[in-house]
Amino acid sequence: MRDEYFDRQRAIRMRLAGQSATQICRALKRSLVWFRKWWNRYLELGPDGLFDLTRANHQVARRIPPELERMILTIRRRLEARTQPSTRYRLIGASTILAELKTLHIRPLPCVRTVERVLQRNGISLPKVRLARRLPRHMYPGPQATTSNQVHQVDFVGPVYLKGHRQRHYIFVCKDVFDGAVYLKLTDSRRMDEVLTFLVECWQTLGRPVYVQFDNARELAGWGRAARYLSRVIRLCLYVGSESVFIPPAQPSYNGSVENFNGWFQSLLFQRRFKRVADLKRELRRLQETVNTQQVQPRLNGLTPLQYRRRQKLQRLPRRFKVSTQPLPIAAGRVTFIRQVTQHGNIHLLGQTFRVGKRLRGEYLKVVLDTQRGRLTVYRDGHVFKRWPYKLLNK
């Protein structure tokens, strides 16, 4: 009595050994239709495809065609190689691979999860580790981004030293939290004048944000003893109609979008040692262009930041806008400080200590300075909790 399953296994072994379909059918005394059926089952499902399917299981998980899988792996390896300057800062994940397949008009087009499974199956990518989310006692009251130019995050990278030079340099970074667009600039200091020039050039390029989020560096927030004058950076934000937001001190994770971007690009950028300022500036322009024009974003439905922004109405600062060498007058607007209540029930901002009560210790509160009314308002869970007068000095 012939063993059907044994014949299927033997046919696959013979084909893998290089024998032709005709030779296999002659040796096993089977038809060419029979061989093609089980060879295609093997290509789709592997060794498990050689078993008979039960009548109850009408839907069988199917793998993508081998040709498409080879395309995915080839594109991934090309992106990983980063042999060309144009691919030096390209992302290599499933979304980028899928965008390239779409550009090549591959049909049928797989989904992102299918591409991820192909990479995992071939040992190129490890599955994402999903950690349990640590739930805070109260929600962090930071601004949320739902469209372009709603929230910008600003940060510095440095000091950076060129090969053979002692001069310090800094990379100023601004990133749009929603669409991922970035603006980069190399400077030789962190003086407030440099920060102001950077912000103006950034908002002339990306557009003016509703919120711009900073850490508490002195170049941004100013000196504590001069808090009632407000720094020139805060005055610029008020002047152009943007609300500046300062995250809790020494907690850079709440500037996470730009911090993650800084960590990603530094490992790629500083693989090379730069001898001239012009070379580093050129490389930063290449990095900025790659991120804005080539990196597809899943939340943008596979579009790059530039493609998405072309469909939006963005309010940019005029090109003739210049930063005044004198402090701007304090315009009407809002300045937000997010602070964590200390163990003694206090919050610290603008060089002063304010009492809110020990029962709130550990919580994050939003404190809004209203420059028009001259008062500080503490918000807890979106509701007014406390309010103090705060007189500003315009000169």
HELIX and SHEET records of a PDB file:
HELIX    1   1 GLU A    4  LEU A   16  1                                  13    
HELIX    2   2 ALA A   21  LEU A   28  1                                   8    
HELIX    3   3 LEU A   32  LEU A   45  1                                  14    
HELIX    4   4 GLY A   46  LEU A   50  5                                   5    
HELIX    5   5 PRO A   66  ALA A   81  1                                  16    
HELIX    6   6 PRO A   85  THR A   87  5                                   3    
HELIX    7   7 ALA A   94  THR A  103  1                                  10    
HELIX    8   8 VAL A  112  ARG A  121  1                                  10    
HELIX    9   9 MET A  192  THR A  205  1                                  14    
HELIX   10  10 ARG A  218  ALA A  221  1                                   4    
HELIX   11  11 GLY A  224  TYR A  229  5                                   6    
HELIX   12  12 ARG A  232  VAL A  240  1                                   9    
HELIX   13  13 PRO A  252  ASN A  255  5                                   4    
HELIX   14  14 GLY A  256  LEU A  269  1                                  14    
HELIX   15  15 VAL A  277  THR A  293  1                                  17    
HELIX   16  16 PRO A  298  LEU A  300  5                                   3    
HELIX   17  17 PRO A  305  ARG A  309  1                                   5    
HELIX   18  18 LYS A  358  LEU A  360  5                                   3    
SHEET    1   A 9 VAL A 182  THR A 187  0                                        
SHEET    2   A 9 ARG A 168  ASP A 176 -1                                        
SHEET    3   A 9 VAL A 151  TYR A 161 -1                                        
SHEET    4   A 9 TYR A 211  PHE A 214  1                                        
SHEET    5   A 9 GLU A 243  PHE A 246  1                                        
SHEET    6   A 9 ARG A 334  GLN A 340  1                                        
SHEET    7   A 9 TYR A 364  ASP A 370 -1                                        
SHEET    8   A 9 ARG A 375  ARG A 380 -1                                        
SHEET    9   A 9 HIS A 383  PRO A 389 -1                                        
SHEET    1   B 2 ASN A 346  LEU A 349  0                                        
SHEET    2   B 2 GLN A 352  ARG A 355 -1                                        
END                                                                             
